[in-house]
Amino acid sequence: MSRFAKKRNVELIYHIHDLYPDILFKSKSPFYHPLNHILVRALKRVNKIVVISTDIKDSLLKKGVPSDKIHVIPNWPRVKS
């Protein structure tokens, strides 16, 4: 997909709502490392990544995704207590 976007001079934006699959595969699954490698490689190729929380941003930073690509746009309003 990233090659197609580059040929057409289009930015590729990846929007992440949840990292639950990441938690699921971390539980000693033999699929975790190969799938994680594919995910990180894909995330490094996109132009921008939109996440809904700073926790997800922190998880991506730990995976080595460049911080300048990650943008936090909360999916809910702030509620004053």
N, C-alpha and C positions, 0 to 999 in steps of 0.2 A: 504494500500500500504506500509506503514512504517513497519508493521509486516512482510510482505513478504520480504522486503529489509533486515531487520535485520536477518531473518532466513537464507538468502543467503549471509550474510556478504557483502552487497552492500550499498554504500552510496546513499542516496536519495537527489537529488538536485532539488530545485524548482526555476524556472526562471520567474520573474515577469516583464512584459513590461509596465503595466499600472494599475492604481488604479481607473480608471473611474467607474467601477461597485460600488466601495466603495462610491464615490460621489453620484451616483444615489440612492443608498439605504439609504443614510444618510438623505434624504429629507423626514423625518417623516414616512417612510415606516415601517409597522409592521414586515417586514421581515429582517430589518437591524440587529437588535441585535442577533437573532438566527444565521443568516448567518455569521455575524462577529465573533461570538463565535466559530463556526465551522472552519472558516478560520484561526483564531489565534491558535487554538488547533492543526490544521494540520501543520502550519508553525513552531510551537515549536517542532514538532516531526521529521521534516526533518533534515538532516545533515548540509546542506548548502542552502542558499538562494542567488540567483543572481538577482540583480536589475540594471536598466539602468540609475539611477540618484540618487543623494544624497537626493532629495526631497522624493522619494519613500522610501529610507532607513529611513529617519526621521519619515515618517508616520508609518512604521513598528515598529520603536523603541517606538513610542507613544502608540502602541498597546501592548507593553510588550514583543516583540520578542527580544531575546538576540542578542546584537550587534556582538558577535563573530561569529554568523552564517551568517551575512549579508555581501555580497561582491558586491561592485559597479563596474560594467563593462559597461562603456558608449557604447551606440549603434550607435554613430556617431563620426566623427572626431572633434577635437578642431580646431576652425577657429579663426585665429588672425584678429582682426579688425584694 
